[in-house]
């Protein structure tokens, strides 16, 4: 194994001779073997410095002993040692996920603060197999069926995993033969977690059927990663063609269904998946494959539609656009409020915010409008029939309802779009869509404020 590890490092060139590497060491057999292998590399392959980072989750009675054992090893071998601790373990989505997040927060922060060139972890071939099996069991999408890559980046930190070519048995055998000290977590032998059940029961069956399973799964994982890279490249080319960003600060991206329908079935699937990934899943929402397939089918039919998802997310098909909102649509609830003085805030239905602030300039950005002092108090409300705004210097006006029709805004959504009116009941701003010509104020000695829209 030592020779094979040397060949991998020589071939892959993960680091240069002057690089400093930080190794994540739990004290278990995998990380202690990785550390020992690094120490035994010939001088020309060894990094300039090896540091060790250990995170104490305080979830086991033996946790403090493990931390001390790793610290003692580092002292004995003159290795820099960094200790992180989870003093108040909390979890909303399961202790396993929370512990992993806390551990990585510490590892990444340490790598950056101590200016290491990369972080090394002891993921091995069995971890690769387990990860893909777990994703299959949980019904993961193809985009998420990515294996553990030998090299990746997270928060600008390079993460290298040099043991992916080795299975667990070879690591344990080498540790025994070379008398590598390690301190195994007894909970790893229990079946309390899905990963442990996969490790103890499924992986041994695969190993019996295919002795070279790690190599075969590595090949398959590489093909998956290449396929996903190809899909990602194609989607990134097509996505801008079918996404509308008008009023994006209010509603996020909108999918142009007319353009979307021009693409092939496969392209439509991955484009819609990307739309939900960016605008729903990345914001904490969830969508099952069954729901996605149902929407793909429904989107070929005419008429307005609304899909209600978990956690108050709504997907709405209006005209030929697909839109997302993170609250149930409530046609009966109208926006109504006022802003009368500097510092006043008004919370909008989409959880955005309008705030009256000081300004030193009369130029205005997309998400703000200049407000003369004598316009106060401002009214913030929903659209009402008959509302108009000034188009140009000649005083020509246009109905707000006509603007909504031009922008393909459904009648349901119109009530959720805030209008800002001055003290003379003149529409100054249709937030997210259009400013009145009145918002172009001449430069005088008057006092001016700015009204800014903030997307939370």
N, C-alpha and C positions, 0 to 999 in steps of 0.2 A: 504493500500500500504506500509506503514511504516513497518508493521509486516512482510509482504511478502519479502520486501527488506532485512530485518534483517535475515530472514531464508535463503535467497540466499547467503548472505555473510557468514553466519555460515556454510552452506553446502559446498560452493565452496572453501572457504579459500584462497581468492585471495591474501591476504597479511597477514603478521605476525604482532604482536603487536609492534615490534620495527621498522617497515617499515615506510618510508616517502612517501606520495603519492602526485603527482601533478595533479590537476584537470583542464581540459580545460574548461573554462567558457566564453561563448559568452555574457552572460547576458540574453539569451532567457530562456523560461520556462523549457526546457529540462535540460540544464546545471545547472540552479539555483535550480531545484528540486533535482538533483543529489548531489549538494553541501549541501543542507539542510538535505537530508537523511543521508549523511555521518556524519554531525555534530550531528545528533540525535541518532546515534548508541550508544549502551551501551559501557562503557569504555573497556570492554574485547574484543569487536569487532572493536573498532575504531583504525585506524592507529596512529602511534606515532605523525605524523605531517601531516597536510593538507595544501598544497600550492595551489595557484590559478594562472593560466596563462591565460591572455586575449590578443587576437591579434586584433589590429585595422587596418582594411583593407583600411580605408579612402575612401570607395566607396559610403557612404551615408552621408547626412548632419548630421544625428543623431549619427554618429559613435563615435565622441568625447564624446558626452553625455553618451553613453552606457559605454564607457571605464571608465569614471569618476564614474558612478554609481556602477560599479563592484569594482572599487578601494575603494570607500567609504564603501561598504558592507564589504570588507575584513578588512579595518581599524576598523570598528565597532566590527567585530567578531575576531579581532586579528589573522588574517590569512596572511601569506606571500603572497605578490602580485607581479606578474611579467608581465610587459607590453611589447608587441611587436608591431611594426608598419610597415606598407607597405607604405613607403613614396613615392615611384615612381612605382605605379602599371604598369606593362607591361604584355603583353600577346601575344603569337604567336598562341596558340591553344585554345583560348577562355578564357574569363575573369574568368569564374567559376572554371575551372581546374587550372588556374594560381594562383587564390586566395587560393584554397585549398592547393596547393603545398607550397606556401609561409607560410601559417598558420602552416602546419605540420613541415616545416623546423624550424620555431621558437619554436614550442612545444617540438620537439625532442631535439633541441639544449639546451633549458632551462632545460629539465629533466636531461640531461647529465652534463651540467655545474654546476647545483645546487645539483647534486648527489642524485636525487630522485630515489626511487626504482622502480617506475612505473608511467605511465601516465594513467589517467582515462578520458574517454570520455563518453558523454551522449547519445550515439546511443541507440535507443529503437526499439521495435518490428515493428513499422510502417516503420522505416528506412530499416529494413531487407526486408520487403515486397517490398518497393519502389525500392531498389537496384536490386533485382532479376527481377522485372518487367522491369526496364530500360534495363537491360542486355538482356532480351528476345526481347524487342522492337528493340534494336540495333543489334541483330543477333550475340550475343556472343557465343563463343565455349563452350563446356562442361567444359573444363579445367578452363575457366574464370567464370563459373557459381558458384563461391564460395560465400557463404553468409558471412555476417559479423560474425566473430568468437568472442566469449566472451573474449578470450585471444589470442593475437598475439604478434609478435615481429617485430620491424622495426628499422633498424640501431642500433641494440643492446639495444633498449628500449622496455621494456615490456608494452604493451597497454592492459588495462582492460576496458570492457564495461559492467557494472553491471546492466544496465536497459533494456537489450534485451528482458526480459520476460514481459515487460509492453508496452501497446499501448499508443498512443499519448493522447487519451481521458482520460485515467486514470491518466496520468501525469498532464494534465491540471486541472482535477477535484481536485486532491490532492493539487496542488498549490493554487487553489482558496479557498479550505476549510481550509488550514493551513496558509493562508495569506503570501505565499512565494512571495517576490518581484521579478519581472522580467521585462525585457524591450525587447519587441518583435520587430523584424525587419519587417517593413511594406512591404518590397519587397517579403516576404514569402507568402503574400496573392495574389500576382500577378501570372499570368500564362506565364511569360516570359521564364521560363526555363522548360525543360522536367520534371525534378523532381517535380516541383510545380504542373504541369498538372497531373502527375500521382497521386500525393498526394491529389489533390482537387477533382479529378473525378474518377479515377480507384479504389483507396483504399476504399473510402466510399461504392462503389458498392460491393466490396468483403466483407466488414464488414456487409453489409445488408444480403448477402447470407450465410455468415458463421460467426456468432458472436465470435467464438473462433479462428478466423483466425490467430492471432499472434502465438498461440500454434501450429496450423497445419503447418504454414509456417516454424516455428522453427524446427519441426520434419522433414519436407521436406529438409530444408537447411542442417540439420545434416546428412541426408542420402546422399545428394549431396557431402558434404565434405568428408564423409567416402568413397564414391565411387571414388572420385578424389584422395584421399590418397592411395587407393588400386591401381588405375591406375598408379599413380606416382611411387609407389614402383615397380610395374611390369616393367614399362618403364625403370626405372633406372637400373634394372637387365639386360634388353635386349639391351639397347642403346649402351653400349661399344662393343657389338658383331657385330654391323653393321656400326660402324663409323670408318673411317680411318683418322689418324692424320698426315700422311706423308705430309710434307710441310704445316702444319697447320698455321705456322706463315705467310705464303703468302696467303693462300686461306681459312683459317678457316677449320672447319671439313668438311669431305666429306662422303657421305652416300654410302656404298657398297650395290648396288641394288641386287646383286646376293644373298647376305645374307638376305637382307630385304625381298625378295620375299619368303623366307623359312617360314616366320611367318604367323600367321592367319590374316584374313582380319581386324579384330579389332586391333590386334597388329600392323599391317602395318600402319593403320590410325594414331594411337597414337604415333608411332615412328616417322612418317613423321611430325606430328604436333610438336613433341618435337624438331626435327631437325630445323624446321623453327622458332620455338620459340627462340632457342638458337642463331641461326646464322643470322636471319633476323629481327624478331620482337624486340628482345632485343637490336638491333642496330638501331632501328628507322624505319625499313621497315614495310610494311603492306602486308597482304595476306588474301583474303576473303575465306569463306568456299567454294564458288563456284570454285575459283581457285585451292584450295587444292584438291577438289574432282576431278577436271579435270586432275590434275597432277597424282593423284593416278591411274586414268584410263590410261593416256598416258604412264606411266612408265612401263606398262606391255608389251609395244611394243618394237621392236628392232630399232636400229639406233640412231644417235645423234639428240638431240633436244635442243632448246633454248626457254625459256619463258621470256618475258620482263614484268617486274613489275613496279610499280610506283617508282618515285624518282631514276631512273637509276639503279635499281637492276635487275640483270639477274640471272636466274636459268639455269644451263646447265647440260644436261645429256651427258656424254662423256664416251665411252666404257661402263663399268658397274658402273660408279660413278655419283653421283649427287653433283654438286658444286654450290656455290653462289659467286657472285662478285657484288660490289657496283658501277660498271660503265658498260656502254654498251660495249660489245666486239667489238673491232675495229681491224680486221686483218691487215689493211694497216698501222697502227701506230706501228712503231718499237721503242724499247728503244735505245737511243744513248746519250752518255755523257762521262764525264771523272772526275776523282778525282786525284788531283795533289799535294795537300799539306794538312798539319794538319788542321782539322776543316772543310774541305770541306764536303758538303752534296750533296746527289743526291736523288731526290724524284722519287719513283717508281710508276707504273701505278695503283697499288692497294692502293696507298696513304701511302705506307710504306716509310722508309727512310734508306739510307746507309750513314754512317758518319765515317770519318777517325779520330781516337782518339789516345791519348797516352796510353801506357800500360807499366806495370812494370813486366809482366810475359809473358812467351811464351806458357803457356797452353791456350787453346781456348775453349770457350763455343760453344753451338750449333749455336747461332746466331751471331758468329763473326769468323773472320779469321785473322791470324797474317800476317802483311805486312812488309817485310824488306824495308828500305828506298830506296835501289837501284831498287826496283820494280816500283817506281813511274815514270811517272804518270800511274794510272790505267785507263783502259777502261771499261765502263759499257755499255753493249749493249744486244740486242736480239740474240737468237741463229741464226747461219748461217750454211748452209749445209757444211759438212766437219769438223765442230768443234769437237775436241777431248780433253780428259783430261787424266792425268796420274793416273793410278790405284794403283800402288805399287812401291816398291823400285827398282824393276827390270826395271822400265821404261815402262812397258806394258800400252797401252792406250786403251780407249774405246770411241766410237762415242757418242757424246751428244744425237744425235737422237735416238740411241739405248737405252740410259737411259730413254728418254721420252717414248719410246714404252713400256719398262719394267714397268714404273710407270703409264701407261695408261693415258698419257697426250695428249690431242687432238692437232691436227695441229694448230687449232685456238689459243689455250692457250699457245702454245710454245713461241709465240712472246712476251707474257706478262711475261715470266720468265727471270729475269736478269742474265746475265753471267758477271763475273768479270775477266778481263784479265790483266796480268802485262805488263810492257813496252816491253817485248819480244813477246807479242801476245800469251802468254800461258794462257789457261783457269785455273784459280785459284779456282774459286768458282761458282757453279751453285746454286744460292741463294735459300735456302729452300729445296734443294734436296741432293746435294753432294759436298764435297770439293775435290779438286785435292790432290794427294799425295804431290804435291809441297808445299802445305800449311803447311806441317810439317817441320818447319825450324829448323836447328841445333842452339844450343846456342853458340853464338859468341859475340864479342864486338861490333857488328854492332848495328845501331839504328833500333828499330822496332816500328811499329805502329800496331793498330788493326782496322780492318774495321768491323763495327757493323751494324747489321740490326735491325731497330726499327719498330714494328708494331703499327701504329697509331690507 
